[in-house]
């Protein structure tokens, strides 16, 4: 059964035909936009598979398609919740995402209403989106500035989506910025350099990239720094070492060990800077398919055509007790010493997911000479329309 309103009909995604339409719709919405890159179907579908997404252990997800009166899909959306993280800021908050829609407010509102009603029935008092039913490093936020090709597993949408969200009543909960810089240390401020040199002179500190043969240690170190440095942010939960291994396993096919940098104090991990090759430079050739032919194409473009010239920062973290001492700069300068050699293949760097609630990180990126090139917004919609709205709490100020 579905929901009818006006010229549109809402149906739950349940069978293979619906799932195929769910993945095909973005190609229709973004037809003619040279910046859009079709995501790999398997990357999106893994979000909705309980065997690959452990959030289903404590939550659930649902997807809908919106059809016009001719049966053509004109919109899609997903809603989801996890009991483990729904009360992260003392409010039961659910999520919505994977939104695609024609430029029609009635159509968009039907999709938003479906998410609101489903989450409300589950006891949620608000919804955030567009976001991922999973980690924040993927499919998070609405692109509102910087309409250029997206990085791997990062969202891209037509400009009119902003109006659809805001006219419905969504409000800006926080913004995420993508910073860009060429591989060039000439932009780095003297303040960063001086602090980094002081850290380098302290024998208790060391910085290096970790090799793929050290994956077990990488997972442990990642877990330690992540839980101390990131899990205090709004809506971010702690992770286990097993979860850290799963995160790393999910990106293992594209890992480059020279992009996995860690800092240590007396041999204990205190910071990391994990980057990935920007594989959307290749994914754009694959039309959403990583089948046998897709894998051959990927290898061709990566190793024969050498198309991977950009890396993007997946996540940067530092434990609180080592912040504001120059450790961040020392880590980046250690990486720069390798990056500036002729044999280093990446000529550009982008830093994803810098939240406006984290002014210290924004300040650091300003100091190393990076500039904002994209802005995504994570919206929040309160089900009680009279309740006071508050933006995400600033941390690390």
C-alpha positions in Angstrom: 0.0 0.0 0.0 1.1 3.6 -0.6 0.1 7.1 0.3 -1.7 9.3 -2.3 -1.6 13.1 -2.5 -2.4 15.2 -5.5 -0.5 13.8 -8.5 1.9 11.8 -6.4 2.0 8.3 -4.9 4.4 7.3 -2.1 5.5 3.6 -1.9 7.9 1.8 0.4 11.0 0.3 -1.3 10.6 -3.5 -0.8 11.5 -5.4 -4.0 14.4 -5.6 -6.5 12.5 -3.3 -9.0 12.0 -0.6 -6.3 15.7 -0.9 -5.2 16.8 -0.5 -8.9 14.6 2.6 -9.3 16.0 4.0 -6.0 19.5 3.9 -7.5 18.5 5.0 -11.0 16.6 8.2 -9.9 19.7 10.4 -9.1 20.8 9.9 -12.8 17.5 11.3 -13.9 17.5 14.2 -11.4 21.1 15.2 -12.3 20.9 14.6 -16.0 23.0 17.1 -17.9 25.0 18.2 -14.8 28.6 17.7 -15.7 29.7 17.9 -12.0 27.5 15.0 -10.8 29.3 11.6 -10.4 27.2 8.5 -10.0 28.0 6.8 -6.7 28.8 3.1 -6.7 25.5 1.2 -6.2 27.1 -1.1 -3.7 28.3 1.7 -1.5 24.8 3.1 -1.1 23.1 -0.3 -0.9 25.5 -1.4 1.9 23.9 1.3 4.1 20.6 -0.5 4.0 21.9 -4.1 4.4 21.8 -5.3 8.0 24.7 -7.7 7.3 27.0 -4.8 6.5 25.5 -2.0 8.7 25.6 -2.9 12.4 23.4 0.1 13.3 20.5 -2.3 12.5 21.3 -4.1 15.8 19.8 -1.1 17.7 17.7 0.6 15.1 16.0 0.4 11.7 15.7 2.1 8.4 13.0 2.5 5.7 13.0 3.8 2.2 10.4 5.3 0.0 9.9 6.1 -3.7 7.6 8.9 -4.9 5.8 8.2 -8.2 3.8 10.6 -10.4 0.4 9.7 -11.7 2.1 8.0 -14.7 4.1 5.7 -12.4 7.4 7.4 -13.0 9.7 7.8 -10.0 10.2 11.5 -9.2 11.5 11.3 -5.6 13.1 9.1 -3.0 14.1 9.3 0.6 15.2 7.2 3.6 14.5 7.5 7.3 16.4 5.8 10.1 17.2 5.8 13.8 19.5 4.1 16.2 18.7 3.8 19.9 22.4 3.9 20.6 22.8 7.4 19.3 19.3 8.9 19.1 19.7 10.5 22.5 23.2 11.8 22.0 22.2 15.4 23.0 19.3 14.5 25.3 16.8 14.6 22.5 15.5 11.5 20.7 16.7 12.5 17.2 16.2 10.4 14.1 17.8 10.8 10.7 16.7 11.2 7.1 18.8 11.1 3.9 19.4 9.9 0.4 16.9 12.5 -0.7 16.3 13.1 -4.4 13.4 14.9 -5.8 12.1 16.9 -8.8 11.8 20.7 -8.2 8.4 20.5 -6.6 7.6 21.5 -3.0 4.5 19.3 -2.8 6.6 16.2 -3.8 9.4 17.1 -1.4 7.0 17.7 1.4 5.4 14.2 0.9 8.8 12.7 1.3 9.7 14.8 4.4 6.3 14.0 5.9 6.8 10.3 5.5 10.2 10.6 7.4 8.6 12.7 10.1 5.6 10.5 10.7 7.7 7.3 10.8 10.2 8.7 13.2 7.6 10.3 15.4 5.8 7.0 15.7 9.1 5.6 17.1 9.4 8.2 19.8 11.7 10.6 18.0 11.2 14.4 18.6 13.3 15.7 15.7 15.0 14.6 12.5 18.3 15.6 11.0 19.3 15.4 7.5 20.2 14.8 4.9 22.6 12.4 6.5 23.8 8.8 6.5 22.6 5.8 8.5 26.2 5.2 9.6 29.4 7.1 10.0 29.6 10.9 9.3 32.3 10.6 6.7 29.8 9.5 4.1 26.6 10.9 2.6 26.2 13.7 5.1 24.9 17.2 4.5 23.2 19.2 1.7 25.5 20.9 -0.7 24.7 24.6 -0.8 28.0 26.2 -2.0 30.7 24.9 -4.3 28.9 23.0 -6.9 31.9 21.0 -8.3 32.5 17.2 -8.6 32.0 15.5 -5.2 34.6 13.5 -3.4 34.1 9.7 -3.0 31.0 8.9 -0.9 30.2 12.6 -0.4 26.8 14.0 -1.3 26.1 16.2 -4.4 22.7 17.7 -5.2 21.0 20.3 -7.4 21.0 23.9 -5.9 17.2 23.9 -5.6 17.3 21.3 -2.9 18.1 24.0 -0.3 14.8 25.7 -0.9 12.9 22.5 -0.7 14.4 21.8 2.7 14.1 25.3 4.1 10.6 26.0 2.8 9.5 22.8 4.6 10.8 24.1 7.9 14.3 22.5 8.2 16.8 24.8 10.0 20.5 25.0 9.8 21.9 22.8 12.6 25.5 23.0 11.6 27.6 23.5 8.5 30.4 21.3 7.2 33.2 22.8 5.1 35.5 21.2 2.5 38.9 22.8 2.4 41.3 22.6 -0.5 45.0 23.3 -1.0 47.7 22.3 -3.4 50.6 20.1 -2.1 52.7 23.1 -1.2 54.1 24.1 2.2 54.7 27.7 1.2 51.3 28.7 2.5 51.9 27.4 6.0 52.0 30.1 8.6 55.2 30.8 10.6 53.2 30.2 13.8 52.5 26.6 12.7 56.1 26.1 11.7 57.5 27.4 15.0 55.2 25.3 17.1 55.9 22.2 15.1 59.7 22.7 15.4 59.3 22.8 19.2 57.4 19.5 19.1 60.0 18.0 16.8 62.7 18.9 19.4 60.8 16.9 22.1 62.0 13.3 21.9 58.7 12.1 23.5 56.9 12.8 20.2 57.2 10.9 17.0 55.2 11.0 13.7 55.1 8.5 10.8 52.8 6.8 8.4 51.8 3.3 9.3 52.1 0.5 6.8 49.3 -1.8 5.6 51.1 -4.6 7.4 50.2 -2.9 10.6 46.5 -2.9 10.1 45.8 -4.3 13.6 47.8 -1.6 15.2 46.2 1.1 13.0 42.8 0.0 14.1 43.8 0.2 17.8 45.4 3.6 17.4 42.5 4.9 15.4 40.0 3.7 18.1 42.0 5.4 20.9 42.3 8.8 19.3 38.8 8.7 17.8 37.2 8.0 21.2 39.2 10.7 23.0 39.1 13.3 20.3 35.8 12.8 18.4 33.3 11.0 20.6 32.7 14.2 22.7 31.2 15.9 19.6 27.4 16.1 19.4 25.9 12.9 18.1 29.2 11.0 17.8 29.4 7.7 19.6 32.5 5.8 20.8 33.7 2.9 18.7 35.2 -0.5 19.6 38.5 -1.8 18.1 36.4 -4.3 16.1 34.3 -1.4 14.7 37.5 0.5 13.8 38.7 -2.6 11.9 35.4 -2.7 10.0 35.8 1.0 9.1 39.3 0.4 7.8 38.3 -2.8 6.0 35.5 -0.8 4.1 38.2 1.4 2.5 41.0 -1.1 2.3 40.8 -1.6 -1.5 41.8 2.1 -2.0 44.1 2.7 1.0 47.6 4.1 0.3 49.8 3.6 3.4 51.6 6.9 2.7 48.3 8.6 3.6 47.9 7.0 7.0 49.7 9.3 9.4 49.8 9.0 13.2 51.5 10.9 16.0 52.7 9.3 19.2 53.6 10.6 22.7 55.8 8.1 24.5 54.7 5.5 22.0 51.0 6.0 22.7 48.8 7.4 19.8 47.7 11.0 20.3 46.7 12.1 16.8 46.0 10.9 13.3 45.5 12.3 9.8 43.9 9.6 7.6 43.6 10.4 3.9 42.4 8.4 0.9 43.1 8.7 -2.8 40.2 10.7 -4.3 38.9 7.7 -6.3 35.9 9.6 -7.7 38.4 10.7 -10.3 38.0 7.1 -11.5 34.5 6.3 -10.2 33.1 8.8 -12.7 34.0 6.4 -15.5 32.2 3.4 -13.9 28.5 4.4 -14.1 27.8 3.1 -10.6 29.0 -0.4 -11.3 32.0 -2.2 -9.6 31.5 -5.5 -11.3 34.3 -7.4 -13.1 34.5 -4.9 -15.9 34.3 -2.0 -13.4 37.2 -3.5 -11.4 39.3 -3.8 -14.6 38.4 -0.2 -15.5 39.4 0.9 -12.0 42.8 -0.8 -12.2 43.3 0.7 -15.7 42.6 4.2 -14.7 44.6 3.9 -11.5 47.8 2.2 -12.6 48.0 2.8 -16.3 46.3 6.2 -16.7 47.5 7.4 -13.3 44.3 9.4 -12.8 44.6 9.6 -9.0 46.2 13.0 -8.5 44.2 14.2 -5.5 43.9 12.9 -1.9 41.2 13.9 0.5 41.4 13.9 4.3 39.0 11.3 5.6 39.4 12.3 9.2 41.8 14.3 11.5 41.8 13.8 15.2 43.9 14.7 18.3 43.3 13.8 21.9 42.3 16.9 24.0 45.4 16.9 26.3 47.7 17.4 23.3 45.8 20.1 21.6 47.1 23.7 21.2 50.7 22.6 21.6 51.7 22.4 18.0 51.1 18.7 17.6 48.7 19.2 14.8 51.2 21.2 12.8 54.0 18.7 13.5 51.9 15.9 12.1 51.0 17.9 9.0 54.7 19.0 8.5 55.8 15.4 8.8 53.4 14.5 6.1 54.5 17.5 4.0 58.1 16.3 4.0 57.1 13.2 2.1 54.4 14.9 0.1 56.8 17.4 -1.4 59.1 14.8 -2.9 58.9 14.1 -6.6 57.7 10.5 -6.1 54.6 11.5 -4.3 51.7 11.2 -6.8 49.1 13.5 -5.2 49.2 17.2 -6.2 46.1 18.4 -4.4 44.5 17.8 -1.0 41.0 18.3 0.2 39.8 18.2 3.8 36.3 16.9 4.2 33.8 17.4 7.0 35.2 20.4 9.0 32.2 21.3 11.1 31.5 24.9 12.0 31.1 23.7 15.6 34.9 23.1 15.6 36.6 26.5 15.3 40.0 25.1 16.4 40.1 22.9 13.3 39.0 25.7 11.0 41.7 27.9 12.5 44.3 25.2 11.9 43.3 24.7 8.3 43.5 28.5 7.8 47.0 28.5 9.2 48.2 25.7 6.8 46.9 27.7 3.9 43.8 25.7 3.0 40.7 27.5 1.7 37.0 26.6 1.8 35.6 25.4 -1.6 32.4 23.7 -0.5 29.7 24.1 2.1 27.2 21.4 3.2 24.4 22.0 5.7 23.1 19.5 8.2 19.5 20.5 8.9 17.3 19.7 11.9 13.5 19.7 12.0 11.8 19.8 15.4 8.5 17.9 15.4 7.1 20.3 18.0 7.0 23.5 15.8 6.8 25.7 18.9 9.9 24.3 20.6 13.0 26.5 20.7 15.6 25.7 18.1 19.3 25.6 19.0 22.2 25.1 16.7 24.9 22.5 17.4 27.0 23.3 20.4 30.5 24.7 19.6 33.4 22.6 20.9 37.1 23.2 20.9 36.6 26.9 21.0 
